[in-house]
Amino acid sequence: MMTLVLSSVFILLYDVRHQLGHWAVKFENLVVLIFIVEYLARLWVYDDIHRHIIEVYEESELINEPFRVSRAFREILRNKWAYVSSPMAVIDFLAIFPSYRPLRILRLFLLFRLFKLFRYAQNIQEFGSVLREKQAEFFTLLTFLLFILIVGSSAIYLFESSNYGGQIHGFFEGVYWALVTLSTVGYGDITPQTFEGRLVTMVLILSGIGVISFFTSIVVSAFQEKLGEVRDRQVLSQLQKKKGYTVICGHGRVGQVVAGYLHQDRQPFVIIDENREVVMAARREGYLAVHGKAQRLGMLRKLGVGYNARRILCLTGDDVVNVYITLTARQLDEKIEIISRANHHRTMKKLMLAGASHAVEPFKVVGLIAGEYIGQPVAFEAVQGILMGQEEIALEAVRVPEGSWLDGRRVEEAPLEELRLILFGVITPLERESDHVRHHYDLRTHRFQFNPGADFVLLGEDMLLVFGHRYSILRLRHRLKT
């Protein structure tokens, strides 16, 4: 639609100095036809006709009166007229007008098509919405401007009239001169000759500077107040074009680490946080970030939960907020993956009942790692290497192929120490239990055996989670294939 608008106006301007063929007329007719269809379609969907008819019918049945179609249609016409008389509908109607090419003055209506860009361009709509919120200030400024304009044009007409040797031949020329002077443009085509006229000119110039300054301050303050909301709307509009992204609720210490890894892996995600400064810091990192409360139903719906989002991470430092986010997200989408952070152990069950797919206790995990690997400096070096972002150090999952030489053997027989690898845990089927594991965590379809002992027996299709150099992990994979 924007292309049709701009191309039709361009053809109008090109037609001023060039002779166009029949193709221009056909193109103009096509554009007008499309605009007519759009206008009628918007008029049709603006209000629900069926709803009004049903409401009038049910009301008539309730009070035991005969159903009158005319009453329903009066309500329908009243609502349709509300759309027809709206500013954008008037612009749409005037944009259809200019088929009267023999009357050149009516070509002016073609320019109304440019105003249709307000309907299609999101940035222009945001600009208009910001200015609409300052209507009271603009009305005050306009009132002051009209007062100064009337006083100045009247004074210059009295002092600089052509009857007294001046250059003003009518009141309209006085209005024109006063408006040009107020705007501080000053074409110089009309110059005051009398002392009184020059005095009026100086007053108008000073008033014009004040009006421009006032107008500039209104616009600047309006955009300063709404700049954050405008940026949020731009992020939300970008999300409408994406699919399968992750929503990160909370950009604290945990959220920053997760966002960094997702960004490194080039996985799409968006951040939402209640703190405006945190959101600005995330944007400076190049992330998509929105300011708001993630526990609100409308906010999550705007972020695409229930539509385009694949998973949601509840990583705020408040367990109550995480529970509310989990409840709201599960209400919007029954299939979305929800991973929630629990700062206290008693919150784990609440999160799972609220609908979380997985619940994680980050502080307990850190404590378990410290307790299990104390006295093993190599393990701490591996963990520190991952946290510091060293690319050669990684935590990866290695599958034990069924029927391989490691199938049915104990952990101590695996060449982990030889390859300088640290075993973090083993992922096994959910029904598998072992006496050689002090901690295990049940996932949806599997069980995570944390740091199993040396006598733990590995079976085919088990997944080893190992710390170490990427080259060492690659060698382990190669050995399991041979």
C-alpha positions in Angstrom: 0.0 0.0 0.0 2.9 2.4 0.7 4.3 1.6 -2.7 1.0 2.4 -4.4 0.7 5.7 -2.5 4.2 6.8 -3.4 4.2 5.6 -7.0 0.8 7.3 -7.7 2.0 10.6 -6.3 5.3 10.3 -8.2 3.4 9.9 -11.4 1.3 13.0 -10.7 4.5 15.0 -10.2 6.1 13.5 -13.3 3.0 14.3 -15.3 3.6 18.1 -14.7 6.5 18.3 -17.2 6.1 15.1 -19.2 3.4 13.5 -21.4 2.3 10.1 -20.1 0.6 7.4 -22.1 -2.5 5.3 -21.5 -0.6 3.1 -19.1 -0.6 6.0 -16.5 -4.4 6.2 -16.7 -4.8 2.5 -16.3 -2.4 2.5 -13.3 -4.3 5.3 -11.8 -7.6 3.4 -12.2 -6.0 0.3 -10.6 -4.8 2.4 -7.6 -8.2 4.0 -7.1 -9.9 0.6 -7.3 -7.6 -0.8 -4.6 -8.2 2.2 -2.4 -11.9 1.9 -2.8 -11.8 -1.8 -1.9 -9.7 -1.0 1.2 -12.0 1.8 2.2 -15.1 -0.4 2.0 -13.4 -3.3 3.7 -12.3 -1.1 6.6 -15.9 0.3 6.8 -17.3 -3.2 6.9 -15.0 -4.6 9.7 -15.1 -1.4 11.8 -18.2 -2.5 13.7 -19.8 -5.9 14.2 -23.2 -5.7 12.5 -24.3 -9.1 13.7 -23.6 -8.2 17.3 -25.9 -5.2 17.2 -28.7 -7.2 15.6 -28.4 -10.0 18.2 -28.3 -7.5 21.1 -31.4 -5.7 19.9 -33.2 -9.1 19.3 -32.2 -10.4 22.8 -33.3 -7.2 24.4 -36.7 -7.4 22.6 -37.1 -11.0 23.7 -36.3 -10.0 27.3 -38.9 -7.2 27.6 -41.4 -9.1 25.4 -41.5 -6.6 22.6 -41.5 -7.1 18.8 -38.1 -7.1 17.2 -37.6 -4.0 15.1 -34.9 -4.2 12.4 -34.9 -0.4 12.0 -33.7 0.1 15.5 -30.8 -2.2 15.0 -29.9 -0.6 11.7 -30.0 2.9 13.2 -27.4 1.8 15.7 -25.3 0.2 12.9 -25.4 3.4 10.8 -24.5 5.5 13.8 -21.4 3.4 14.4 -20.5 3.3 10.7 -20.8 7.1 10.5 -18.4 7.3 13.5 -15.8 5.6 11.2 -16.6 7.6 8.1 -16.2 10.9 10.0 -12.9 9.9 11.6 -9.8 11.7 10.4 -8.1 8.7 8.8 -11.3 7.7 7.0 -11.7 11.2 5.6 -8.1 11.0 4.3 -8.9 7.6 2.7 -12.0 9.1 1.1 -10.2 12.1 -0.3 -7.4 9.9 -1.6 -10.0 8.2 -3.9 -11.2 11.6 -5.4 -8.6 12.5 -8.0 -10.0 10.8 -11.0 -11.2 14.2 -12.2 -8.1 14.9 -14.2 -9.7 17.6 -16.5 -10.1 19.8 -13.4 -6.6 20.5 -12.3 -7.6 21.9 -8.9 -9.0 18.6 -7.9 -5.6 17.0 -8.4 -4.7 18.5 -5.1 -6.6 15.6 -3.5 -3.9 13.3 -4.7 -1.6 14.7 -2.1 -4.0 13.3 0.6 -2.6 9.9 -0.4 0.6 10.9 1.4 -1.3 11.2 4.6 -2.3 7.6 4.2 1.2 6.7 5.1 0.2 7.5 8.7 -1.9 4.4 8.6 0.8 2.0 7.3 4.1 3.4 8.7 4.6 2.3 12.3 7.2 5.1 13.0 4.8 7.8 11.8 2.1 6.4 14.0 4.4 6.5 17.0 5.3 10.1 16.2 1.6 11.0 16.0 0.7 9.2 19.2 3.5 11.1 21.1 2.2 14.4 19.9 -1.4 13.5 20.7 -0.5 13.2 24.3 0.5 16.9 24.3 -2.8 18.2 22.9 -3.4 20.6 25.8 0.0 22.2 25.5 -0.4 22.5 21.7 -3.9 24.0 22.1 -2.5 26.6 24.5 0.3 27.4 22.1 -2.1 27.7 19.1 -4.4 30.0 21.1 -1.5 32.3 21.9 -0.3 32.1 18.3 -3.7 33.1 16.9 -4.0 36.0 19.4 -0.5 37.4 18.4 -1.3 36.8 14.7 -4.6 38.7 14.8 -3.1 41.6 16.9 0.0 41.8 14.6 -1.9 41.7 11.3 -4.5 44.2 12.6 -1.7 46.6 13.7 0.3 46.4 10.5 -2.8 46.9 8.5 -3.6 50.1 10.4 0.0 51.5 10.3 1.2 50.2 6.9 -2.0 50.4 4.7 -1.5 51.5 1.1 -3.8 54.4 1.8 -1.1 55.8 4.1 1.8 55.1 1.8 2.5 51.6 3.0 2.8 48.2 1.1 -0.2 46.5 2.7 -3.1 46.4 0.2 -5.5 44.3 2.2 -6.1 42.6 5.5 -5.0 39.2 4.1 -1.6 40.7 3.2 -1.4 41.8 6.8 -2.1 38.3 8.0 0.5 36.9 5.5 3.1 39.4 6.6 2.5 38.7 10.3 2.7 34.9 9.9 6.0 35.2 7.9 7.4 37.5 10.6 6.3 35.3 13.5 8.0 32.3 11.9 11.2 34.5 11.7 11.5 33.7 8.0 11.2 37.2 6.7 11.0 37.1 2.9 11.4 40.9 2.7 8.7 41.3 0.0 6.8 43.6 2.5 8.9 46.0 4.5 7.4 48.4 7.2 8.0 52.0 6.4 6.6 53.8 9.5 8.0 53.9 13.1 4.9 52.2 14.4 5.1 49.4 11.8 8.7 48.7 12.6 7.8 48.6 16.3 5.1 46.0 15.6 7.7 44.0 13.6 10.1 43.9 16.5 7.4 42.7 18.9 6.3 40.0 16.4 9.9 38.8 15.9 10.4 38.4 19.7 7.0 36.7 20.0 7.9 34.3 17.1 11.1 33.3 18.9 9.1 32.5 22.0 6.5 30.5 20.1 9.2 28.4 18.3 11.0 27.8 21.6 7.8 26.8 23.3 6.9 24.4 20.5 10.4 22.9 20.5 10.3 22.3 24.3 6.9 20.6 24.0 8.1 18.2 21.3 11.4 17.5 23.1 9.7 16.8 26.4 7.1 14.6 24.8 9.7 12.4 23.2 11.8 12.3 26.3 8.8 11.0 28.3 7.8 8.5 25.7 11.1 7.5 24.2 11.3 4.3 26.2 7.8 3.3 25.2 8.6 4.0 21.6 11.6 1.8 21.7 9.6 -0.9 23.4 7.0 -0.8 20.6 9.8 -1.1 18.1 11.1 -4.2 19.8 7.6 -5.7 20.0 7.1 -5.0 16.3 10.4 -6.8 15.5 9.3 -9.8 17.6 6.2 -10.2 15.4 8.5 -11.1 12.5 10.4 -13.7 14.5 9.5 -17.3 15.5 10.9 -19.8 18.0 12.7 -17.3 20.2 13.3 -17.3 24.0 11.8 -14.8 26.5 14.2 -14.0 29.3 12.4 -12.6 32.4 14.9 -10.7 34.5 18.3 -9.5 33.4 20.2 -9.9 36.7 23.3 -11.9 37.3 21.7 -15.2 36.1 19.9 -13.5 33.2 23.1 -11.8 32.0 24.9 -15.1 31.8 22.1 -16.9 30.0 21.7 -14.0 27.5 25.4 -14.0 26.8 25.4 -17.7 25.9 22.3 -17.4 23.8 23.9 -14.4 22.0 27.1 -16.4 21.5 25.1 -19.3 20.0 23.1 -16.9 17.8 19.8 -18.0 19.2 17.0 -15.4 19.1 15.8 -14.1 22.4 14.2 -11.0 24.1 14.7 -9.7 27.6 12.1 -8.1 29.8 12.9 -6.4 33.1 11.2 -4.0 35.5 14.3 -1.8 35.8 14.6 0.8 33.0 18.4 1.2 33.5 18.9 -2.6 33.2 16.9 -2.6 30.0 19.0 0.2 28.6 22.2 -1.6 29.6 20.9 -4.7 27.8 20.2 -2.7 24.6 23.7 -1.3 24.7 24.9 -4.9 24.5 22.9 -5.3 21.3 20.1 -7.3 22.8 16.3 -7.0 22.2 15.0 -5.7 25.5 11.6 -4.4 26.8 10.7 -2.6 30.0 7.8 -4.0 31.8 6.5 -6.6 34.3 6.6 -10.1 32.9 4.0 -11.4 35.3 1.3 -9.4 33.6 -0.9 -11.3 31.1 -1.0 -8.5 28.5 2.8 -8.1 28.6 3.5 -11.7 28.0 1.0 -11.8 25.2 2.8 -8.8 23.5 6.1 -10.7 23.8 4.6 -13.5 21.7 3.9 -16.1 24.5 1.2 -18.3 23.1 2.2 -17.4 19.5 5.8 -17.2 18.4 7.8 -17.7 21.6 9.2 -21.2 22.0 10.4 -21.0 25.7 10.3 -18.7 28.6 13.0 -18.4 31.3 11.9 -17.0 34.7 15.2 -15.7 36.1 14.1 -12.9 38.4 15.5 -12.8 42.0 11.9 -13.0 43.4 10.4 -16.4 43.8 6.9 -15.0 44.0 7.4 -13.2 40.7 8.7 -16.3 39.1 5.7 -18.3 40.2 3.3 -15.7 38.8 5.2 -15.6 35.5 5.0 -19.4 35.3 1.3 -19.4 36.0 0.6 -16.7 33.4 2.8 -18.2 30.7 1.2 -21.6 31.2 -2.2 -20.1 30.9 -1.3 -18.5 27.6 0.4 -21.6 26.1 0.1 -25.2 27.3 3.0 -26.4 25.3 5.6 -23.7 25.8 8.8 -24.8 27.7 9.1 -22.9 31.0 12.4 -23.0 32.9 12.1 -21.2 36.2 14.7 -20.2 38.8 14.1 -21.0 42.5 16.0 -19.1 45.1 14.7 -21.3 47.9 14.1 -25.1 48.0 10.5 -24.7 49.2 9.6 -22.9 46.0 10.6 -25.8 43.7 7.3 -27.7 44.3 5.2 -24.5 43.8 6.9 -23.8 40.5 6.3 -27.3 39.2 2.6 -27.1 40.3 2.4 -23.7 38.6 3.3 -25.3 35.3 7.1 -25.0 35.0 8.8 -27.6 32.7 12.0 -27.4 34.8 12.9 -25.7 38.0 16.5 -24.9 38.9 18.2 -23.9 42.2 21.3 -22.0 41.0 22.7 -21.5 44.5 22.3 -25.2 45.4 24.0 -26.2 42.1 27.0 -24.0 42.9 27.1 -25.5 46.4 27.0 -29.1 45.1 29.8 -28.4 42.6 31.9 -26.9 45.4 31.2 -29.8 47.7 31.7 -32.5 45.2 34.9 -31.2 43.5 36.6 -29.7 46.6 40.3 -30.7 46.5 40.2 -31.1 42.7 41.8 -28.0 41.3 41.5 -29.2 37.7 37.8 -29.3 38.0 37.7 -25.8 39.4 39.9 -24.7 36.5 37.4 -26.2 34.0 34.4 -24.5 35.7 36.3 -21.2 35.9 37.3 -21.5 32.2 33.6 -21.9 31.2 32.5 -19.0 33.4 35.3 -16.8 32.0 34.1 -17.6 28.4 37.3 -19.4 27.3 36.3 -20.9 23.9 38.6 -24.0 24.3 36.9 -25.0 27.6 33.4 -26.5 27.3 30.8 -28.5 29.1 29.3 -31.0 26.5 27.2 -34.1 26.4 28.8 -37.2 24.9 26.5 -40.2 24.1 27.6 -43.7 24.9 26.7 -45.7 21.8 24.8 -49.0 22.4 27.2 -51.9 21.9 30.4 -49.8 22.2 33.3 -50.8 24.4 32.1 -48.5 27.2 28.6 -50.0 27.3 28.2 -52.0 30.6 31.5 -50.7 32.1 32.0 -48.7 35.2 32.9 -45.0 35.3 36.4 -45.7 36.5 37.1 -47.6 33.3 36.4 -44.6 31.1 39.5 -42.7 29.9 38.5 -39.4 31.5 41.6 -38.8 33.6 43.8 -39.8 30.6 42.0 -37.2 28.4 42.0 -34.6 31.2 38.2 -34.6 31.4 36.0 -34.1 34.5 32.7 -36.0 34.7 29.9 -33.7 35.8 27.1 -36.1 35.6 25.3 -38.8 33.6 21.8 -38.6 32.0 20.0 -41.9 32.1 16.4 -43.2 31.6 14.0 -42.1 34.2 13.5 -45.5 35.8 17.3 -46.1 36.3 18.5 -45.9 39.9 22.0 -46.4 41.3 23.5 -46.8 44.8 26.6 -45.0 43.5 25.0 -41.6 43.1 24.4 -39.2 46.0 22.3 -36.8 44.1 20.0 -37.2 41.2 17.4 -34.9 39.6 14.3 -36.1 37.6 13.7 -34.4 34.3 10.6 -34.9 32.2 11.7 -38.1 30.4 15.2 -38.7 31.9 17.2 -38.6 35.2 20.3 -36.6 35.8 22.8 -38.5 37.9 25.1 -35.8 39.4 28.8 -36.7 39.8 28.3 -40.5 40.0 30.9 -42.6 41.8 33.6 -44.8 40.3 31.4 -48.0 40.5 28.5 -46.4 38.5 27.8 -48.7 35.5 27.3 -47.0 32.2 24.9 -48.3 29.6 24.2 -47.7 26.0 22.5 -44.4 25.1 23.6 -42.8 28.4 24.8 -39.2 28.1 28.0 -38.2 29.8 28.3 -34.5 30.8 32.0 -33.7 30.8 34.2 -30.6 31.5 37.3 -30.1 29.5 39.2 -29.0 26.4 37.2 -29.3 23.2 40.0 -31.3 21.7 39.8 -33.8 24.6 36.0 -34.1 24.2 36.5 -34.7 20.5 39.0 -37.5 21.2 36.5 -39.1 23.6 33.8 -39.1 20.9 36.2 -40.7 18.5 37.2 -43.4 20.9 33.6 -44.3 21.6 32.9 -44.7 17.8 35.8 -47.2 17.4 
